[in-house]
Amino acid sequence: MSIWPPPPDLESIRELVRSADPEGHIAEGSPADEYEPEEEAIFAAIAHLKISEITAATLQPILEQVWRNSFSHDDEAAANSRPALQSLAQQIAHFFGPEAQPQVRTKVDQ
């Protein structure tokens, strides 16, 4: 029997962070692995969390701390990144938190 939702995995965290591109580096032409250290730090920080703890409110300060550590953000830079990090926290919670729903493919009408 499988566990639902599944626990966070590094590959999924990578996809979510890269899609979010919180600093806009990938959109500016940086390589896709631009956020690799941050992805690994996020995964390490949340891998041990219980499903009930994987909420946007719990994740937000974790993401902000990872960003402060990685990018040496001052308060102004942290404030600029906050909306993108909030969105990323919501995405992670959406896929791995208590409100996660199985993703199913639907038949397309022909």
Biotite code that builds the C-alpha atoms (Angstrom):
import biotite.structure as struc

atoms = struc.array([
    struc.Atom([0.000, 0.000, 0.000], chain_id="A", res_id=1, res_name="MET", atom_name="CA", element="C"),
    struc.Atom([1.413, 3.383, -0.970], chain_id="A", res_id=2, res_name="SER", atom_name="CA", element="C"),
    struc.Atom([1.470, 6.429, 1.263], chain_id="A", res_id=3, res_name="ILE", atom_name="CA", element="C"),
    struc.Atom([-0.496, 9.474, 0.169], chain_id="A", res_id=4, res_name="TRP", atom_name="CA", element="C"),
    struc.Atom([0.700, 12.054, -0.204], chain_id="A", res_id=5, res_name="PRO", atom_name="CA", element="C"),
    struc.Atom([4.181, 10.822, -0.970], chain_id="A", res_id=6, res_name="PRO", atom_name="CA", element="C"),
    struc.Atom([7.020, 12.338, 1.025], chain_id="A", res_id=7, res_name="PRO", atom_name="CA", element="C"),
    struc.Atom([8.972, 15.127, -0.637], chain_id="A", res_id=8, res_name="PRO", atom_name="CA", element="C"),
    struc.Atom([11.680, 13.937, -3.001], chain_id="A", res_id=9, res_name="ASP", atom_name="CA", element="C"),
    struc.Atom([14.643, 15.910, -4.264], chain_id="A", res_id=10, res_name="LEU", atom_name="CA", element="C"),
    struc.Atom([13.685, 15.649, -7.937], chain_id="A", res_id=11, res_name="GLU", atom_name="CA", element="C"),
    struc.Atom([10.229, 17.113, -7.287], chain_id="A", res_id=12, res_name="SER", atom_name="CA", element="C"),
    struc.Atom([11.695, 19.912, -5.170], chain_id="A", res_id=13, res_name="ILE", atom_name="CA", element="C"),
    struc.Atom([14.101, 20.663, -8.030], chain_id="A", res_id=14, res_name="ARG", atom_name="CA", element="C"),
    struc.Atom([11.218, 20.894, -10.516], chain_id="A", res_id=15, res_name="GLU", atom_name="CA", element="C"),
    struc.Atom([9.178, 23.162, -8.258], chain_id="A", res_id=16, res_name="LEU", atom_name="CA", element="C"),
    struc.Atom([12.072, 25.518, -7.484], chain_id="A", res_id=17, res_name="VAL", atom_name="CA", element="C"),
    struc.Atom([13.141, 25.734, -11.115], chain_id="A", res_id=18, res_name="ARG", atom_name="CA", element="C"),
    struc.Atom([9.584, 26.415, -12.239], chain_id="A", res_id=19, res_name="SER", atom_name="CA", element="C"),
    struc.Atom([9.227, 29.107, -9.589], chain_id="A", res_id=20, res_name="ALA", atom_name="CA", element="C"),
    struc.Atom([12.613, 30.684, -10.476], chain_id="A", res_id=21, res_name="ASP", atom_name="CA", element="C"),
    struc.Atom([12.310, 32.969, -7.417], chain_id="A", res_id=22, res_name="PRO", atom_name="CA", element="C"),
    struc.Atom([15.218, 35.217, -8.351], chain_id="A", res_id=23, res_name="GLU", atom_name="CA", element="C"),
    struc.Atom([14.477, 35.211, -12.086], chain_id="A", res_id=24, res_name="GLY", atom_name="CA", element="C"),
    struc.Atom([17.938, 33.843, -12.884], chain_id="A", res_id=25, res_name="HIS", atom_name="CA", element="C"),
    struc.Atom([16.741, 31.048, -15.175], chain_id="A", res_id=26, res_name="ILE", atom_name="CA", element="C"),
    struc.Atom([14.508, 33.469, -17.064], chain_id="A", res_id=27, res_name="ALA", atom_name="CA", element="C"),
    struc.Atom([17.584, 35.676, -17.529], chain_id="A", res_id=28, res_name="GLU", atom_name="CA", element="C"),
    struc.Atom([19.502, 32.802, -19.133], chain_id="A", res_id=29, res_name="GLY", atom_name="CA", element="C"),
    struc.Atom([21.236, 31.088, -16.220], chain_id="A", res_id=30, res_name="SER", atom_name="CA", element="C"),
    struc.Atom([21.526, 27.300, -16.430], chain_id="A", res_id=31, res_name="PRO", atom_name="CA", element="C"),
    struc.Atom([18.668, 25.181, -15.078], chain_id="A", res_id=32, res_name="ALA", atom_name="CA", element="C"),
    struc.Atom([20.811, 24.026, -12.160], chain_id="A", res_id=33, res_name="ASP", atom_name="CA", element="C"),
    struc.Atom([21.225, 27.605, -10.906], chain_id="A", res_id=34, res_name="GLU", atom_name="CA", element="C"),
    struc.Atom([19.300, 26.795, -7.709], chain_id="A", res_id=35, res_name="TYR", atom_name="CA", element="C"),
    struc.Atom([20.845, 23.380, -7.034], chain_id="A", res_id=36, res_name="GLU", atom_name="CA", element="C"),
    struc.Atom([22.324, 24.299, -3.617], chain_id="A", res_id=37, res_name="PRO", atom_name="CA", element="C"),
    struc.Atom([19.018, 25.848, -2.555], chain_id="A", res_id=38, res_name="GLU", atom_name="CA", element="C"),
    struc.Atom([17.039, 22.831, -3.796], chain_id="A", res_id=39, res_name="GLU", atom_name="CA", element="C"),
    struc.Atom([19.245, 20.505, -1.766], chain_id="A", res_id=40, res_name="GLU", atom_name="CA", element="C"),
    struc.Atom([18.986, 22.737, 1.318], chain_id="A", res_id=41, res_name="ALA", atom_name="CA", element="C"),
    struc.Atom([15.187, 22.892, 1.041], chain_id="A", res_id=42, res_name="ILE", atom_name="CA", element="C"),
    struc.Atom([14.951, 19.141, 0.632], chain_id="A", res_id=43, res_name="PHE", atom_name="CA", element="C"),
    struc.Atom([17.245, 18.535, 3.624], chain_id="A", res_id=44, res_name="ALA", atom_name="CA", element="C"),
    struc.Atom([15.173, 20.931, 5.743], chain_id="A", res_id=45, res_name="ALA", atom_name="CA", element="C"),
    struc.Atom([11.785, 19.400, 4.917], chain_id="A", res_id=46, res_name="ILE", atom_name="CA", element="C"),
    struc.Atom([12.491, 15.709, 4.259], chain_id="A", res_id=47, res_name="ALA", atom_name="CA", element="C"),
    struc.Atom([11.929, 14.852, 7.921], chain_id="A", res_id=48, res_name="HIS", atom_name="CA", element="C"),
    struc.Atom([8.655, 16.804, 8.278], chain_id="A", res_id=49, res_name="LEU", atom_name="CA", element="C"),
    struc.Atom([5.400, 14.976, 8.888], chain_id="A", res_id=50, res_name="LYS", atom_name="CA", element="C"),
    struc.Atom([2.724, 15.429, 6.245], chain_id="A", res_id=51, res_name="ILE", atom_name="CA", element="C"),
    struc.Atom([0.723, 17.565, 8.675], chain_id="A", res_id=52, res_name="SER", atom_name="CA", element="C"),
    struc.Atom([3.703, 19.930, 8.992], chain_id="A", res_id=53, res_name="GLU", atom_name="CA", element="C"),
    struc.Atom([4.118, 20.534, 5.263], chain_id="A", res_id=54, res_name="ILE", atom_name="CA", element="C"),
    struc.Atom([2.067, 23.694, 5.029], chain_id="A", res_id=55, res_name="THR", atom_name="CA", element="C"),
    struc.Atom([2.828, 27.015, 3.382], chain_id="A", res_id=56, res_name="ALA", atom_name="CA", element="C"),
    struc.Atom([3.018, 28.623, 6.834], chain_id="A", res_id=57, res_name="ALA", atom_name="CA", element="C"),
    struc.Atom([5.647, 26.110, 7.973], chain_id="A", res_id=58, res_name="THR", atom_name="CA", element="C"),
    struc.Atom([7.589, 26.187, 4.715], chain_id="A", res_id=59, res_name="LEU", atom_name="CA", element="C"),
    struc.Atom([7.762, 29.969, 4.279], chain_id="A", res_id=60, res_name="GLN", atom_name="CA", element="C"),
    struc.Atom([10.331, 30.643, 7.032], chain_id="A", res_id=61, res_name="PRO", atom_name="CA", element="C"),
    struc.Atom([12.383, 27.636, 5.901], chain_id="A", res_id=62, res_name="ILE", atom_name="CA", element="C"),
    struc.Atom([12.533, 28.931, 2.336], chain_id="A", res_id=63, res_name="LEU", atom_name="CA", element="C"),
    struc.Atom([13.345, 32.453, 3.483], chain_id="A", res_id=64, res_name="GLU", atom_name="CA", element="C"),
    struc.Atom([16.202, 31.161, 5.655], chain_id="A", res_id=65, res_name="GLN", atom_name="CA", element="C"),
    struc.Atom([17.610, 29.105, 2.774], chain_id="A", res_id=66, res_name="VAL", atom_name="CA", element="C"),
    struc.Atom([17.446, 32.198, 0.566], chain_id="A", res_id=67, res_name="TRP", atom_name="CA", element="C"),
    struc.Atom([19.086, 34.429, 3.173], chain_id="A", res_id=68, res_name="ARG", atom_name="CA", element="C"),
    struc.Atom([21.893, 31.896, 3.627], chain_id="A", res_id=69, res_name="ASN", atom_name="CA", element="C"),
    struc.Atom([22.439, 31.343, -0.083], chain_id="A", res_id=70, res_name="SER", atom_name="CA", element="C"),
    struc.Atom([22.043, 34.841, -1.438], chain_id="A", res_id=71, res_name="PHE", atom_name="CA", element="C"),
    struc.Atom([23.107, 36.906, 1.598], chain_id="A", res_id=72, res_name="SER", atom_name="CA", element="C"),
    struc.Atom([19.846, 38.821, 1.307], chain_id="A", res_id=73, res_name="HIS", atom_name="CA", element="C"),
    struc.Atom([19.401, 41.885, 3.432], chain_id="A", res_id=74, res_name="ASP", atom_name="CA", element="C"),
    struc.Atom([15.892, 42.802, 4.582], chain_id="A", res_id=75, res_name="ASP", atom_name="CA", element="C"),
    struc.Atom([15.059, 44.648, 1.344], chain_id="A", res_id=76, res_name="GLU", atom_name="CA", element="C"),
    struc.Atom([16.210, 41.792, -0.916], chain_id="A", res_id=77, res_name="ALA", atom_name="CA", element="C"),
    struc.Atom([14.385, 39.293, 1.296], chain_id="A", res_id=78, res_name="ALA", atom_name="CA", element="C"),
    struc.Atom([11.207, 41.364, 0.964], chain_id="A", res_id=79, res_name="ALA", atom_name="CA", element="C"),
    struc.Atom([11.600, 41.381, -2.828], chain_id="A", res_id=80, res_name="ASN", atom_name="CA", element="C"),
    struc.Atom([11.914, 37.583, -2.915], chain_id="A", res_id=81, res_name="SER", atom_name="CA", element="C"),
    struc.Atom([9.098, 36.956, -0.436], chain_id="A", res_id=82, res_name="ARG", atom_name="CA", element="C"),
    struc.Atom([6.175, 36.782, -2.929], chain_id="A", res_id=83, res_name="PRO", atom_name="CA", element="C"),
    struc.Atom([7.973, 34.207, -5.094], chain_id="A", res_id=84, res_name="ALA", atom_name="CA", element="C"),
    struc.Atom([8.964, 32.205, -2.022], chain_id="A", res_id=85, res_name="LEU", atom_name="CA", element="C"),
    struc.Atom([5.388, 32.320, -0.716], chain_id="A", res_id=86, res_name="GLN", atom_name="CA", element="C"),
    struc.Atom([4.185, 30.938, -4.029], chain_id="A", res_id=87, res_name="SER", atom_name="CA", element="C"),
    struc.Atom([6.862, 28.231, -3.919], chain_id="A", res_id=88, res_name="LEU", atom_name="CA", element="C"),
    struc.Atom([5.859, 27.310, -0.348], chain_id="A", res_id=89, res_name="ALA", atom_name="CA", element="C"),
    struc.Atom([2.247, 26.969, -1.502], chain_id="A", res_id=90, res_name="GLN", atom_name="CA", element="C"),
    struc.Atom([3.292, 24.739, -4.409], chain_id="A", res_id=91, res_name="GLN", atom_name="CA", element="C"),
    struc.Atom([5.344, 22.439, -2.184], chain_id="A", res_id=92, res_name="ILE", atom_name="CA", element="C"),
    struc.Atom([2.462, 22.218, 0.303], chain_id="A", res_id=93, res_name="ALA", atom_name="CA", element="C"),
    struc.Atom([0.041, 21.557, -2.552], chain_id="A", res_id=94, res_name="HIS", atom_name="CA", element="C"),
    struc.Atom([1.984, 18.487, -3.676], chain_id="A", res_id=95, res_name="PHE", atom_name="CA", element="C"),
    struc.Atom([3.253, 17.108, -0.356], chain_id="A", res_id=96, res_name="PHE", atom_name="CA", element="C"),
    struc.Atom([1.137, 18.549, 2.462], chain_id="A", res_id=97, res_name="GLY", atom_name="CA", element="C"),
    struc.Atom([-2.079, 17.419, 4.121], chain_id="A", res_id=98, res_name="PRO", atom_name="CA", element="C"),
    struc.Atom([-4.252, 18.954, 1.393], chain_id="A", res_id=99, res_name="GLU", atom_name="CA", element="C"),
    struc.Atom([-2.467, 17.123, -1.451], chain_id="A", res_id=100, res_name="ALA", atom_name="CA", element="C"),
    struc.Atom([-4.696, 15.306, -3.885], chain_id="A", res_id=101, res_name="GLN", atom_name="CA", element="C"),
    struc.Atom([-3.685, 12.544, -6.274], chain_id="A", res_id=102, res_name="PRO", atom_name="CA", element="C"),
    struc.Atom([-2.949, 13.853, -9.742], chain_id="A", res_id=103, res_name="GLN", atom_name="CA", element="C"),
    struc.Atom([-5.002, 11.939, -12.269], chain_id="A", res_id=104, res_name="VAL", atom_name="CA", element="C"),
    struc.Atom([-5.159, 12.115, -16.007], chain_id="A", res_id=105, res_name="ARG", atom_name="CA", element="C"),
    struc.Atom([-8.547, 12.677, -17.500], chain_id="A", res_id=106, res_name="THR", atom_name="CA", element="C"),
    struc.Atom([-9.699, 11.427, -20.844], chain_id="A", res_id=107, res_name="LYS", atom_name="CA", element="C"),
    struc.Atom([-9.839, 14.222, -23.379], chain_id="A", res_id=108, res_name="VAL", atom_name="CA", element="C"),
    struc.Atom([-13.093, 14.382, -25.321], chain_id="A", res_id=109, res_name="ASP", atom_name="CA", element="C"),
    struc.Atom([-12.567, 13.733, -29.000], chain_id="A", res_id=110, res_name="GLN", atom_name="CA", element="C"),
])
